[in-house]
Structures are given as C-alpha cells and as structure tokens.
Amino acid sequence: MELLEEILKPENLNKAYKKVYQNKGVAGVDGITIEEEFEYLKKNSDRILNQIRKRKYKPQPVKRVQIPKENGKMRNLGIPTVTDRVIQQAMVQVLSPIFEEQFNDNSFGFRPNRSCEQAVIRALEYLNDGHEWIVDIDLEKFFDTVNQDKLITIIGRTIKDGDVVSLIRKYLSAGVMDKGIVKATKVGTPQGGNLSPLLSNIMLNELDKELEARGLNFVRYADDCIILVKSEKAANRVLESITKFIEKKLGLKVNAEKSKVTRPTQTKYLGFSFWVAKGGKWKPKPHIKSYQKLIRKLKQLTKRSWSISLDNRIKQINYLVRGWVNYFRIANMKNRIAEIDEHLRTRIRIVIWKQWKKISKRQRALEQLGIDTKVAHKLACSRKGYQLICKTDWMKFAINIERLRKRGLVFLLDQYKKVHIECTD
C-alpha cells in the first residue's frame, strides 16, 4: 500500500481527529472551531480526501498569533485550521515511526517517551564523565529560517511517495494570514502546526549525525543543543566549526551573541543549571531565571487588587506549583522553595486580610481563629501596611500553614516531598 493511503486510512484519520479534539485549541482562518469540526468533516471528508489523492488539495494559510517571550520580544505562532491539524496529525502518526528509526539517541524533543528531564540527566552523565566545558548553540529563529528546499530534499531521501512529499511541501508554503493579509512562506515551518515538531527533528537530525560522526557528546531538545567537551580549547574549536556547518550545510542561522562556550554553573539548559556536590559530583538545580519566572507568576496570582474568589485563586496557584515542581523534580531546591513558600504564605495572608475589609470583620475573624480579643482589636485597627501586619507572629498564628493546607493550598516544598516519595515507591 502507498504511504499516502496509509495516512488516509479511516482508522488513522479517526485517531488523528480524536488527538486534535483532545488538544482543543482555537479555530484557524476559516473560523471553524474544534466543536464544529466533526459535522464539517462528515459533510466534506470525501471531497477533501479526493482532492488530496489528486494533489489538488490546498491547505489554508495559518493564522499568525504572537506570544510574549521572557526577554520581552514576541514569538510567532501559526495556527492551522482544525481540518489541516487533523490531516497533519494523520501524517505525523504514519511518518514518525519511519523517522524515529533514524533519530539519534541524544535527541529528546518532540519524541515519544522522551522528556526534558531525560535530556538533563543525559547532560549530567557527560558532566560526571569529565566533559565539563559546554558549547551552547543558539539557533536564531529556527522555525522561521528553515530552508524548505533543503528540508524537502532530506525528507525525499526517506519518503519515496511523491504524493506525501508534495503534501508536505504544500503545508510548508501554505502562507500566513497576519492582520487579514495573506503572506507567502518561502522559508521556515510555522511553529504551532502538528507537523512542525517532526519536521524540525528531521532537519536537525542532520546536525545530530554530524556531531556523532565527529565523536562529540551532545544533548539536543528541539533546537536547544549543548555539546560537552573536556577542555576550553576544544570547546572554542567546536563552536567555530559547528557554527560553519550549521550555516553553510543546513542553511540555518546561529545567534552569535547567545552561542557561547560556558561552564556548567553558568549554563541555563531547559531551565536548569548545575552545581558540584560533595565528592565532586555534578547535580541539577533550577536556574536563577527559572526561580524568577516562578516568583513573577506567583506574584501575579496573589495580587490583592485582583477580584477573584480565594478558592479560584488557590486553584490556579496549585496548578502552577504542581507543574513547576514536577518539571524540576530531579533538581536540588529544598531551601530555595521553602523561602518562596514563606513569601507565598505572606501574600495569601495579605489577600485574606484585604478581603476581610472592615475593622469589625477583621476583629471577629481573628477572634474565631484563636487570637485574644485585645490583640485582635489592635491588629484590626492598625494603620500599618498590609505586609507589615501579615508578617506579624499573630497573623502567622491565625492563618497558619495547616489552616492554609486545609483550605486547599499546595506548597512547593510539600509537592517536592510528594513527588520524591512517589519516585522511591
């Protein structure tokens, strides 16, 4: 059976539709939502499949959206129509197993049963084998600069079905709708489509093969790549030669300002940094910027000016805390997150104190929480700032850790201990 027919098999398309539906997401340029897609496909699937088989299907342009990056700049995302997401997902389900056999064991991004955690662990293995100089390669706007002709040539070495290669080419050149205007896409692969992660790995697998041929130790997660060597001299040599390979052979752009030779303690890789424990063994920790990002998000969720119920606020804090700790669970961070927990408790007390508003309500609430009447009255009448009041021992006693836990608040340290218990069970 031709590869295209494997992609268009009803069971494969049904599986793709279910996957796209589970991922939700917004409508593309045609305005058809994920909820409306089922009825649309019932009426139009025969026509669409016939067009694909005859190479007459024309994908819709992707909808351009921008999301803010940590550095204040914007990242371009392209949202395909739901129909195109289903077709792309059907392609991924058939093509991924074919290319998986070719991908390097040191590649971890957008691959089944692989994660950021595994990438960091692999980097630790190399560090603890004495490869303590890191070449940090930063690809500038990777998804926007992929040479489509080179990518299609690479795909064509493996995929011999011209219909499939033609369909991939059409998705690459489908265009982008930005503020109502359709712009051609002669370079790049839109970040946000179901097919883009696979295409990025196909392209960067060429880099993996070059690094492996040179006998270099490396770890790659999508376009985040570090190479680990034993000396500064070797690191500088590798940085220069690999930059030339990436730019001349792959047609990609290396960001000269961000690409550098660095030490593990100064490295930020997938949000992690590294430190030396007793005995000289390297271990992971969250990078300072990862802590700062967490604190900024907690600050937003605990703004006292935000009109939201305490229960909903706690729900959103818990979602952030669980996700953050689960991501960094292999890192050493007990002392640091205990400090952040203390800061979080103070901000939650401030939120509660503000919600009590009136002196009478504050006094009554404090008395119900076990505070002496005179002390409760004095606190309720105090003109001190919210933070000064909520840092007092009386407020820490009234709204203590156990009471916050009973209210449902999840602390970073509690979650950290929980995931470590689960790991050892």
Residue, then its C-alpha position, 0 to 999 in steps of 0.5 A: m500500500e502507498l504511504l499516502e493511503e496509509i495516512l488516509k486510512p479511516e482508522n488513522l484519520n479517526k485517531a488523528y481527529k480524536k488527538v486534535y479534539q483532545n488538544k482543543g485549541v482555537a479555530g484557524v482562518d476559516g473560523i471553524t472551531i474544534e466543536e464544529e469540526f466533526e459535522y464539517l468533516k462528515k459533510n466534506s471528508d470525501r471531497i477533501l480526501n479526493q482532492i488530496r489523492k489528486r494533489k489538488y488539495k490546498p491547505q489554508p494559510v495559518k493564522r499568525v498569533q504572537i506570544p510574549k517571550e521572557n526577554g520581552k520580544m514576541r514569538n510567532l505562532g501559526i495556527p492551522t485550521v482544525t481540518d489541516r491539524v487533523i490531516q497533519q496529525a494523520m501524517v505525523q502518526v504514519l511518518s514518525p515511526i519511519f523517522e524515529e528509526q533514524f533519530n539519534d539517541n541524544s535527541f529528546g524533543f518532540r519524541p515519544n517517551r522522551s522528556c526534558e528531564q531525560a535530556v538533563i540527566r543525559a547532560l549530567e552523565y557527560l558532566n560526571d564523565g569529565h566533559e565539563w566545558i559546554v558549547d551552547i548553540d543558539l539557533e536564531k529563529f529556527f522555525d522561521t529560517v528553515n530552508q524548505d528546499k533543503l528540508i524537502t530534499i532530506i525528507g525525499r531521501t526517506i519518503k519515496d511517495g511523491d504524493v506525501v512529499s508534495l503534501i508536505r511541501k504544500y503545508l510548508s508554503a501554505g502562507v500566513m494570514d497576519k492582520g487579514i493579509v495573506k503572506a507567502t512562506k518561502v522559508g521556515t515551518p510555522q511553529g504551532g502546526n502538528l507537523s512542525p515538531l517532526l519536521s524540525n527533528i528531521m532537519l536537525n537530525e542532520l546536525d545530530k549525525e554530524l556531531e556523532a560522526r565527529g565523536l562529540n557528546f551532545v544533548r539536543y531538545a528541539d533546537d536547544c543543543i549543548i555539546l560537552v567537551k573536556s577542555e576550553k580549547a576544544a570547546n572554542r574549536v567546536l563552536e567555530s566549526i559547528t557554527k560553519f556547518i550549521e550555516k553553510k550545510l543546513g542553511l540555518k542561522v546561529n545567534a552569535e551573541k547567545s552561542k557561547v562556550t560556558r561552564p556548567t554553573q553558568t549554563k541555563y539548559l531547559g531551565f536548569s543549571f548545575w552545581v558540584a556536590k560533595g565528592g565532586k559530583w555534578k547535580p541539577k538545580p533550577h536556574i536563577k531565571s527559572y526561580q524568577k519566572l516562578i516568583r513573577k507568576l506567583k506574584q501575579l496570582t496573589k495580587r490583592s487588587w485582583s477580584i477573584s474568589l480565594d478558592n479560584r485563586i488557590k486553584q490556579i496557584n496549585y496548578l502552577v506549583r504542581g507543574w513547576v515542581n514536577y518539571f524540576r523534580i530531579a533538581n536540588m531546591k529544598n531551601r530555595i522553595a521553602e523561602i518562596d513558600e514563606h513569601l507565598r504564605t505572606r501574600i495569601r495572608i495579605v489577600i485574606w486580610k484585604q478581603w476581610k475589609k472592615i475593622s469589625k470583620r477583621q476583629r471577629a475573624l481573628e477572634q474565631l481563629g484563636i487570637d485574644t480579643k485585645v490583640a485582635h482589636k489592635l491588629a484590626c485597627s492598625r494603620k500599618g501596611y498590609q505586609l507589615i501586619c501579615k508578617t506579624d507572629w499573630m497573623k502567622f498564628a491565625i492563618n497558619i500553614e495547616r489552616l492554609r493546607k486545609r483550605g486547599l493550598v499546595f506548597l512547593l516544598d510539600q509537592y517536592k516531598k510528594v513527588h520524591i516519595e512517589c519516585t522511591d515507591 
